[in-house]
Amino acid sequence: MLILSLFILLIYSSVINSVDTLKYNNKYLVRIGIIILLYSIYILKDFTLEILYNNNINDIYIYNNYYFYNKYNIYIILLIKLVVICLLTINSTTNIIKIIPEKTINENNKINSNINGLISKELNINYINIIIFNIIGIILLLSSNNLLSLFISIELQSYSLYILTGIINRSHISAYNSLLYYLIGGLGSIIILYGISILYNTTSIININYINTFIHLIDINNNILLNEINSIYLGWIFIIFGLLIKIGVAPMYNWSILIYSNSNTVITSYISIIPKLSILSYILILINNININIYNNDLYINKLILLLSLFIIISLLIGSIGGLTQIKIKTILAYSGLLNLGYLLLTILITLSSNNDNLIIDDINKSNINSIISYIIYISQYSLNHISIFLLLIISIIYLKNNNNLLNYQHLTYVKELSFIKNNIFLVISLIIIIGSFIGIPPLLGFYGKYTILISTINNNNLFLSLLLIICSVISTIFYLYFLNIVLINNNSLSISLNPLTKSTGPINNNNNNNNIKISNNILTYIFSSIILITLFNFIQWNNILKGAYIISIILN
């Protein structure tokens, strides 16, 4: 269905590919993309509900075992689609709001890269097509049960992100970001392809389940065949390492901070969350599907555990300490993303190490389930927090546009520039709730995410990483509170004087644009308010949330 819709969008885009027509149809293309994603969820609702609620269904294999579906990847695909729909809704509404006056664009014939990408009038006509390409790659990746389909889907996802990074702003910075992303992603692809070549050279098999069957047939007491097992394990290590490079895990993180900070805000909101959701979720699938116990080789298992532990420690330390000296909003959020990446990798490490511990089967199963539950809960709440913070930035810009003269104030780059929202009590309360959730203050949703990870780590007897998680969470609180300090305490920050009657210092000349702004404000406010309420009152349904995560986690155990 998505592929057919993509072809229709490509044809429609080519038909309206003229400057005058494009100006009025960009926002409609994005909205058509939202409808396509909503309809793709609707037509599969029966299949989705059958898998989620039928305990007798484990894995469903299709296309000669090339792809599979179960409760876990169905949930992750549904989560990613909902996140993309929210982000596209932001894009479709900002598309009709002119943040820079018309004459500024005409005179300079370019867009300042400091505008944070809230000029969507210049949005490329192929933007929504690239998003659909990316979603198709993600769905194929999360359901891949074949080395060939794995590589094709990860490349389909990656190449769409490379193009997306430089598609909006007509500047050398966007081109540089896109090229840098392409080079780093190419390095990750080479490592993944090398791992796949090792696996195929050793087994002559490309189906992941069949590779496990092949291992079962090997006599591990034979030293010659034991070398083949080592080669297979080495291939999996290369594949996982290549996937981690593509999402910017520390110490290979500098490029991601640079790209997230310099890219268009609309693009940053997408590329800073969607690749992490898909790739980390598939790594968890890989670790469970390859059945780590059958390799019976402590040397390579310990190497993989050591490698992941090193990545986690560096990501937690750099993510918590690196943001302390930053004053730009998106740079702080980039370091926050690196910190949360360390949290998510910690849940994957628990799953891996519990399989390697000398525990009885019941204890292994319990540890696995706890780690997967913590992963599902944390990645869900992190997605909500991510959407809410970028929604706050977009709504703040719209609020600023309606209440201040943009000829003197055109962008929102530094944290101190957020101080103008102190005039709006709704935005202030929302910021407090969002920051509190990022910090992990109960009863907000972020607290339960960190709580489940901490409990799983302690139950796995990994006290060092448990202590490190607590320390890094405390350190990161400092730069999170920097946002609240600017808005609530700092008196030297920007302040806006408003007309109490019109709430605006300048009129809006275009009546149609005025109506569009009202509609967009209603849409954004509805989505934003819903997410804030979920973050604030999730504890009411916490038991049901935990039961749902447990049902999903059983399938991977």
C-alpha positions in Angstrom: 0.0 0.0 0.0 2.8 2.4 0.9 4.7 1.5 -2.4 1.5 2.2 -4.5 1.0 5.5 -2.6 4.6 6.4 -3.3 4.1 6.0 -7.0 1.0 8.1 -7.0 2.8 10.8 -5.1 5.7 10.8 -7.5 3.3 11.1 -10.5 1.3 13.9 -8.7 4.5 15.7 -7.8 5.7 15.7 -11.4 2.4 17.0 -12.6 2.4 20.1 -10.3 6.2 20.7 -10.6 6.0 24.4 -11.3 6.9 27.3 -9.1 3.4 28.9 -8.9 1.6 25.6 -8.4 4.2 24.3 -5.9 3.8 27.3 -3.7 0.1 26.3 -3.0 0.5 22.5 -3.1 3.4 21.7 -0.8 1.3 21.7 2.3 -1.3 19.5 0.7 1.4 17.0 -0.3 2.5 16.7 3.3 -1.1 16.2 4.4 -1.7 13.6 1.8 1.4 11.8 3.2 -0.2 11.9 6.7 -3.5 10.5 5.3 -1.5 7.7 3.6 0.2 6.7 6.9 -3.1 6.8 8.8 -4.8 4.7 6.2 -1.9 2.2 6.3 -2.5 1.8 10.0 -6.3 1.4 9.5 -6.2 -1.2 6.8 -3.9 -3.4 8.9 -5.8 -2.9 12.1 -7.3 -6.4 12.0 -4.0 -8.1 11.3 -2.3 -6.0 14.0 -5.0 -6.7 16.7 -4.9 -10.4 15.8 -1.1 -10.6 16.4 -1.1 -8.4 19.5 -4.0 -10.1 21.3 -3.7 -13.7 20.2 -1.2 -15.5 22.4 -1.1 -18.5 20.2 0.6 -16.6 17.4 4.3 -16.2 17.7 6.1 -15.4 14.4 4.4 -15.1 11.0 6.8 -15.6 8.1 6.1 -14.3 4.6 7.8 -14.3 1.2 9.7 -17.5 1.6 10.9 -16.5 5.1 12.5 -13.3 3.9 10.3 -11.3 6.3 8.5 -12.0 9.6 6.0 -10.3 11.9 5.4 -10.7 15.6 4.0 -8.6 18.5 7.3 -6.8 19.0 8.1 -5.5 15.5 4.4 -4.8 14.9 4.4 -2.5 18.0 7.7 -0.8 16.9 6.4 -0.2 13.4 3.1 1.2 14.8 5.1 3.5 17.2 7.3 4.8 14.4 4.3 5.5 12.1 2.6 7.5 14.9 5.8 9.5 15.6 6.2 10.3 11.9 2.5 11.3 11.7 3.1 13.8 14.6 6.2 15.2 13.0 4.6 15.5 9.6 1.7 17.3 11.2 4.2 19.8 12.6 5.7 20.2 9.1 2.3 20.6 7.4 1.3 23.4 9.8 4.6 25.3 9.7 4.4 25.1 5.9 1.7 27.7 5.9 3.4 30.1 8.3 5.9 32.6 7.0 8.5 33.3 9.6 10.5 35.6 7.4 8.8 38.5 5.5 8.4 37.9 1.8 10.8 40.7 0.8 13.6 39.2 2.9 13.4 36.0 0.8 13.2 37.8 -2.5 16.1 40.2 -1.8 18.5 37.6 -0.5 17.2 34.7 -2.6 18.2 32.3 0.1 17.2 31.2 3.6 19.4 31.9 6.6 20.5 28.6 8.1 19.9 30.1 11.6 16.2 30.2 11.0 15.8 26.6 12.3 13.9 25.6 9.2 10.6 27.1 10.0 10.4 28.4 6.5 8.5 25.7 4.7 7.5 27.7 1.7 10.7 26.6 0.1 10.1 23.0 1.1 11.2 20.6 -1.7 8.3 19.0 -3.5 9.9 15.5 -3.0 10.0 15.9 0.8 7.0 13.7 1.5 8.2 11.1 -1.1 11.5 10.8 0.7 9.7 10.3 4.0 7.6 7.5 2.5 10.8 5.9 1.1 12.2 6.0 4.6 9.2 4.5 6.2 9.2 1.6 3.7 12.9 1.0 4.5 12.1 1.0 8.2 9.3 -1.5 7.9 11.4 -3.8 5.7 14.3 -3.5 8.2 12.3 -4.4 11.3 10.7 -7.4 9.6 13.9 -8.7 7.9 14.8 -12.3 8.4 17.3 -12.5 5.6 20.8 -11.0 5.3 20.1 -9.7 1.8 16.9 -8.0 2.8 18.6 -6.6 5.9 21.2 -4.8 3.8 18.8 -3.6 1.2 16.4 -2.2 3.8 19.1 -0.5 5.8 20.4 1.2 2.7 16.9 2.3 1.6 16.4 3.9 5.0 19.9 5.4 5.0 19.9 7.0 1.6 16.5 8.7 2.1 18.0 10.2 5.3 21.1 11.5 3.5 18.9 13.3 0.9 16.5 14.5 3.6 19.3 16.2 5.5 20.1 18.6 2.7 16.8 18.9 0.9 15.4 22.1 2.4 17.9 24.9 3.0 19.7 26.1 -0.1 23.0 26.6 1.7 26.5 25.1 1.8 25.8 24.0 5.4 23.0 21.7 4.4 25.1 20.2 1.6 28.0 19.7 4.1 25.6 17.9 6.5 24.2 15.7 3.8 27.7 14.8 2.5 29.0 14.1 6.0 26.0 11.9 6.8 26.6 10.0 3.6 30.3 9.4 4.3 29.7 8.1 7.9 26.7 6.1 6.8 28.8 4.6 4.0 31.4 3.5 6.5 28.7 1.8 8.5 27.3 0.1 5.4 30.8 -1.2 4.5 31.2 -2.8 8.0 27.7 -4.3 7.8 28.4 -5.7 4.3 31.7 -7.2 5.5 29.9 -8.9 8.4 27.3 -10.3 5.9 30.1 -11.6 3.7 31.7 -13.4 6.6 28.4 -15.1 7.5 27.7 -16.1 3.9 31.3 -17.3 3.3 31.1 -19.5 6.3 27.6 -20.9 6.0 26.5 -20.2 2.4 23.2 -19.3 4.0 21.5 -15.9 4.0 18.4 -16.7 6.1 19.0 -15.8 9.8 16.9 -18.7 11.2 18.7 -21.2 8.9 22.1 -19.9 10.2 21.0 -20.8 13.7 19.9 -24.3 12.5 23.3 -24.7 10.8 25.0 -24.0 14.2 22.9 -26.6 15.9 24.1 -29.2 13.5 27.8 -28.5 14.1 29.7 -30.6 16.6 31.3 -28.0 18.8 33.9 -30.4 20.1 35.5 -30.4 16.6 38.2 -27.8 16.6 37.9 -27.2 12.8 34.2 -26.6 13.0 34.7 -24.4 16.1 36.6 -22.0 13.9 33.6 -21.7 11.7 31.5 -20.8 14.8 34.0 -18.1 15.7 33.7 -16.7 12.1 29.9 -16.6 12.4 30.0 -14.8 15.7 32.5 -12.3 14.3 30.2 -11.6 11.4 27.3 -10.8 13.8 29.7 -8.4 15.7 30.5 -6.6 12.5 26.8 -6.2 11.6 25.9 -4.9 15.0 28.9 -2.5 15.1 28.0 -1.1 11.6 24.4 -0.5 12.7 25.6 1.4 15.8 27.8 3.6 13.7 24.8 4.7 11.6 23.0 6.1 14.7 26.1 7.9 16.1 26.8 6.0 19.2 29.9 7.3 21.2 32.8 7.4 20.5 31.6 7.9 16.9 29.3 10.7 17.8 30.8 14.0 16.6 29.2 13.9 13.2 25.7 13.4 14.7 26.0 16.4 17.1 27.1 18.5 14.1 24.4 17.4 11.8 21.6 17.7 14.4 22.8 21.2 15.4 23.2 22.6 11.9 20.3 21.0 10.1 16.9 22.5 9.6 14.8 22.1 12.8 12.0 20.2 11.0 14.6 17.8 9.6 16.4 17.5 12.9 13.2 16.5 14.7 13.0 13.6 12.2 16.5 12.3 11.8 17.4 12.5 15.5 14.7 10.0 16.5 13.5 7.8 13.7 16.9 6.0 12.9 17.4 5.3 16.6 13.9 3.7 16.9 14.4 1.4 13.9 18.0 0.4 14.2 18.1 -0.1 18.0 14.9 -2.1 17.8 16.3 -4.3 15.1 19.5 -4.9 17.1 17.4 -6.2 19.9 15.6 -8.5 17.5 19.0 -9.7 16.1 20.3 -10.5 19.6 17.2 -12.5 20.4 16.8 -14.2 17.0 20.4 -15.4 16.6 20.0 -17.2 20.0 23.3 -16.2 21.6 23.4 -19.4 23.8 24.0 -21.8 20.9 27.4 -20.4 20.1 28.8 -21.7 23.4 31.9 -19.5 23.0 32.5 -17.3 26.0 35.4 -15.5 24.3 33.4 -13.9 21.6 30.3 -13.4 23.8 32.5 -11.5 26.3 34.0 -9.4 23.5 30.6 -8.3 22.3 29.5 -7.6 25.9 32.7 -5.6 26.5 32.2 -3.7 23.2 28.6 -2.7 24.1 29.6 -1.8 27.7 32.3 0.5 26.3 29.9 2.2 24.0 27.4 2.6 26.8 29.9 4.1 29.3 31.2 6.6 26.8 27.8 7.5 25.5 26.5 8.1 29.1 29.5 10.2 30.1 29.8 12.3 27.0 26.0 12.7 26.7 25.7 14.0 30.3 28.9 16.1 30.5 29.0 17.4 26.9 25.7 19.3 27.3 26.9 21.3 30.3 28.8 23.8 28.3 26.3 24.3 25.5 24.0 27.3 25.0 22.3 26.3 21.7 19.0 24.5 22.0 19.5 21.8 19.3 23.1 21.1 20.5 21.8 20.4 24.0 19.1 18.2 22.6 21.7 16.4 20.5 23.8 15.6 23.6 20.5 14.6 25.4 19.9 12.2 22.5 23.3 10.6 22.9 22.6 10.2 26.7 19.3 8.5 25.9 21.0 6.3 23.3 23.2 5.0 26.1 20.1 4.2 28.2 18.6 2.2 25.4 21.8 0.4 24.7 22.0 -0.6 28.3 18.7 -2.5 28.0 20.1 -4.4 25.0 23.3 -5.2 27.0 21.1 -6.6 29.8 19.4 -8.9 27.3 22.7 -10.1 25.9 24.5 -10.6 29.2 21.5 -12.4 30.8 21.8 -15.0 28.0 25.4 -15.5 28.9 25.0 -15.8 32.6 25.1 -19.1 34.4 21.5 -19.0 35.4 18.7 -21.4 35.4 16.2 -21.1 32.5 13.5 -19.4 34.6 16.0 -16.7 35.8 17.2 -16.1 32.3 13.7 -15.8 31.0 12.8 -13.4 33.7 15.9 -11.2 33.1 15.2 -11.2 29.4 11.6 -10.1 29.9 12.5 -7.4 32.3 15.1 -5.9 29.9 12.7 -6.0 27.0 10.0 -4.4 29.0 12.3 -1.6 30.1 13.3 -1.1 26.5 9.7 -0.9 25.2 8.7 1.5 28.0 11.7 3.8 27.6 11.7 4.0 23.9 7.9 4.9 24.0 8.3 7.6 26.6 11.5 9.0 24.8 9.5 9.3 21.6 6.8 11.3 23.4 9.3 13.5 25.0 11.1 14.1 21.7 7.9 15.1 19.9 6.8 17.3 22.8 10.1 19.3 23.0 10.2 20.0 19.3 6.5 20.8 19.3 7.2 23.3 22.1 9.9 24.9 19.9 7.6 25.2 16.9 4.7 26.6 19.0 7.1 29.1 20.6 8.2 30.3 17.2 4.5 30.7 16.1 3.8 32.5 19.4 6.7 34.8 18.7 5.6 35.4 15.2 2.1 36.4 16.3 3.4 38.6 19.1 6.6 40.3 18.0 8.2 42.1 15.0 10.3 39.5 13.2 12.4 42.1 11.4 14.3 42.4 14.7 14.0 38.8 15.9 14.0 36.1 13.3 15.2 32.9 14.8 15.3 30.7 17.9 18.8 29.3 18.3 20.0 29.9 21.8 18.3 28.8 25.1 18.2 32.3 26.3 15.9 33.2 23.4 13.2 30.9 24.9 12.6 33.4 27.7 9.8 35.2 25.8 7.5 32.3 26.6 7.3 33.4 30.2 4.4 35.6 29.0 2.4 32.4 28.2 1.6 30.4 31.3 0.6 27.3 29.2 4.0 27.2 27.5 5.8 27.6 30.8 3.9 24.8 32.5 4.4 22.6 29.4 8.1 23.3 29.5 8.3 22.3 33.2 6.5 19.0 32.5 8.7 18.2 29.5 11.9 19.0 31.3 10.7 17.1 34.4 10.0 14.1 32.2 13.5 14.3 30.7 15.0 14.5 34.2 12.9 11.6 35.5 10.8 13.3 38.2 7.9 11.1 39.4 5.1 10.7 38.5 6.0 11.9 35.0 6.5 9.3 32.2 10.3 9.8 32.0 10.6 8.6 35.6 9.1 5.2 34.9 11.4 4.7 31.8 14.5 5.3 33.9 13.1 3.3 36.8 12.5 0.2 34.7 16.0 0.4 33.2 17.6 0.8 36.7 15.7 -2.1 38.2 16.6 -4.4 35.2 20.3 -3.4 35.5 20.3 -4.1 39.2 18.6 -7.4 38.8 21.2 -8.3 36.2 23.9 -7.7 39.0 25.5 -5.0 37.0 26.0 -2.6 39.8 28.7 -0.5 38.1 26.4 0.5 35.2 23.5 1.0 37.6 25.6 3.5 39.6 26.8 5.2 36.4 23.3 5.5 35.1 22.3 7.4 38.4 25.4 9.6 38.3 24.9 10.6 34.6 21.2 11.2 35.2 22.1 13.6 38.0 24.7 15.4 35.9 22.3 15.8 32.9 19.8 17.4 35.3 22.0 20.6 35.2 21.6 21.3 31.5 18.0 20.4 31.6 17.4 22.9 34.4 19.2 25.5 32.3 16.0 25.7 30.2 13.9 26.4 33.3 16.4 28.8 34.7 16.2 31.0 31.6 12.4 31.0 31.5 11.6 31.2 35.3 14.5 32.9 37.0 16.8 34.8 34.6 15.7 38.5 34.6 18.2 39.6 32.0 16.7 37.4 29.2 14.5 38.6 26.4 11.1 40.0 27.3 8.3 40.8 24.9 5.7 43.5 25.5 2.3 42.6 24.2 -0.7 44.6 23.3 -3.4 43.2 25.7 -6.2 43.6 23.1 -4.6 42.3 19.9 -1.8 40.3 21.5 0.3 41.5 18.5 2.7 44.3 17.6 2.0 44.0 13.9 -1.1 43.2 11.8 -1.5 40.1 9.6 -2.3 41.4 6.1 -3.5 38.2 4.5 -6.9 37.0 5.7 -6.3 33.5 4.3 -3.0 33.3 6.0 -4.7 34.4 9.2 -7.2 31.6 9.0 -4.4 29.1 8.2 -2.5 30.2 11.3 -5.6 29.8 13.5 -6.1 26.3 12.1 -2.5 25.3 12.5 -2.5 26.6 16.1 -5.5 24.5 16.8 -3.9 21.4 15.4 -0.6 21.8 17.1 -2.2 22.8 20.4 -4.4 19.7 20.3 -1.5 17.3 19.7 0.8 19.1 22.1 -1.8 19.2 24.9 -2.5 15.5 24.4 1.1 14.5 24.7 1.5 16.7 27.8 -1.5 15.1 29.5 -0.2 11.6 28.7 3.2 12.5 30.2 1.6 13.9 33.3 -1.2 11.4 34.0 0.3 8.2 32.7 0.6 6.8 36.2 -3.2 6.3 36.3 -2.9 3.6 33.7 0.6 2.4 34.7 -0.5 -1.2 35.4 -2.1 -1.5 32.0 1.0 0.0 30.3 3.2 -2.6 32.1 0.9 -5.4 31.1 1.0 -4.3 27.5 4.8 -4.1 27.5 4.9 -7.6 29.1 2.7 -9.1 26.4 5.0 -7.6 23.7 8.2 -8.7 25.4 7.2 -12.4 25.8 7.4 -12.9 22.0 11.2 -12.1 22.0 12.0 -14.3 25.0 
